[in-house]
Amino acid sequence: MSCECNADETPTDYSNNLRRDSLGFHLIILYHIYMSPFRNTRKKMLLVGVWANRNWILGNWLKEVRTRSRSDFDILWVPFIYADKRKAERYIRFHIPKRDSYFFSYITIFESYLKKNPARFRNKSVVLYPHNESEMGDLNHQATVLNEAYKTYFFCSADARQLMAHGLKEDKVEIAYCAVDNDCVQDVREQKERKTVILASRFGPRKGLEALPEVIKTLQDFHFIALGRGWENFIVENKLDHAPNFEYHQFNKDTRNKFFSRAGIFLSLSNLEGGPVPLIEAISMGCIPVATRTGFAEDLIVDKETGLLLSLKPETPEIVNALRSTSSFNVNPIIGYLTWDRITQLMIRDKRAIETLKGSRVLS
């Protein structure tokens, strides 16, 4: 996952999206110059996100929380994740207004501002951790940085355990998972098809799709639907555009609801995830999950009871056998508690805890 990507544009959309993001960049500058000095909202937790991610999972997290409690949260978009991806990051650093508490949507943003002003951000910040990336530094470095936060929200317990093994303090850890959007709902026009398999992801090397063409070829009595962005070259190279039991659509909320409602099985072959978030969306809509042992799949699926867990890099026979065996499963939507209301309450709780700590320091 590239953590500084917009919604994955097709080549024909690229120039339009680039112009839109350029406009957004200039709007950020105008906000910082003219608006932030006049805002007297110190008690609100400041949610700091990256403009390019505003329509992606990490940006959506901030928007969903603020929508639910505008009296507790404000959002501030910055143009970079500050991971030395661009030269401009070294010279352009936007002012963050003083607040009693902060929420950073990515560890490198938190680290960048922490270095400049440790007293302001140490133990007053919550950091969201989607999954490990090389741009974050090694695990020892990550643990050192995150020990400076009040708490870190993890998508899965495996990442939390890994960082605790490298020195992250246990009281800094919150397994938050993520949440299912309120508009992720059944399309009543669709009927469940037990042998329809849905995949949903942006195409990329960590999505583990190497075995998929052979699986599709082997399971001629199954129908496969891929939702995502950037699959076009992979589909042509593997002749899936000629496969009678395969179709591909761009991922959006309408196609998600339509095809998740139709599919009987959700398949994830990723070798590195914090989620994947489509897994919980699919479970909520009655799909039987078949997923590799990465991200929160191991936290949320009871193997051979509520779904099937695959090895991290499964070969074709393992995937084929797993998909065929789902006929004996009953649908068990076990993730109804994963809501944005729950996430919002977690954040309000930690916001108040930070404020309490600040008050006790003043009294002492």
C-alpha positions, 0 to 999 in steps of 0.5 A: 500500500502506498500511503500517499496515494489518492483514490487509484485513478486510471491513466485517463483520469490522471491529469484531472486528478492532478489538477484537482490535487494541485488546487487542494494543495493551494487551498491547504496553504490558504487555510494555514495562512488565513484561518488557523490563527483565528480558531479558538478551539483548543479543546477539540482534538485535532485530526491531522491527515494527508490531503491525498488520502482524504478519500481513502481509508485513513482520510475516511476515518477522520471524516467519519469521526468528525461527522459524529462529534463536531464538538470534539474534533477538527480536521487539518489536512497536510500535503505530505506524510513527511517520509522523505518521498519529496524534496519539498518535505524538507523545506515545507512544514505547515503550522499545526494550531495548539490543541490539548490533544492530537490524532495523527493518521500516520506515524511519519507525520507524527514523528516529523512534528514530534521532532520539531516540538516534543513538548507539544506532542509527547503523550498528547497524541494518538497515532493510527497504524495501518500496517508496517511500511519500510518508510516508517523505519525499522521496528525498533525505530517505530516502537521508540517513536510510538512510545512518545504518543499517548496511544497507538490505534492498530488495525490488527493485533499481529502488528501490535504484538510485533511492535511490543516485541520491539519495545512498544509499551503495552499501555500504549496499544489499542486494537481498534480494527476499523469500521463498516461504513453505514452505507455498506448495505444489501442491494435487495435486487441481488440474490446470493450466489454461493459459487460467486467469489468476490475480490476487492482491492487496488492491484499491487504486489502485496495483493498476492494475485499470482495464483488467481488466474490458475484458480479461475481456470481450475474452478470453471463452475465458480464465477469470480468478480474483481472490484478495484483499480489498476487491474487492467494490465494484469487481466490482459497479460493473464488472458482473464478478459477472455475467461467466461467465469471472470468479470472486473469492475471499478470499485465504488460504493455502488459496485461494492453494495451490488456485488457484495450482495450477490457474492457468496464468498469473499476472497483475499490473497494479500500477503501484507495488510492491516485490514483488509477493510473490504473483508469486514464489509463483505462479512457484514453483507453475508459473504463467507470469508476466505483470507490469508493470515495477515491483518485482522483476518486472524482476529476476526475469523475463527478458522473452519467455523466462521470462515477459512484462513489460508497460509500467507502465500497460498498455492493454487491447490490450497485456494481451490480446496478452500473455496470448494469447502465453503459449501458446508459453511453457514453465514455468520456475520460476526462483526456488527460491533465494528462501527464508526460510533465505536471508533468515535467513542474510543477517540473521545475516551482518549481525548478526555484521558489526555485532557485529564493528564494535562490537568493533573500536571498543571495541579502538581 
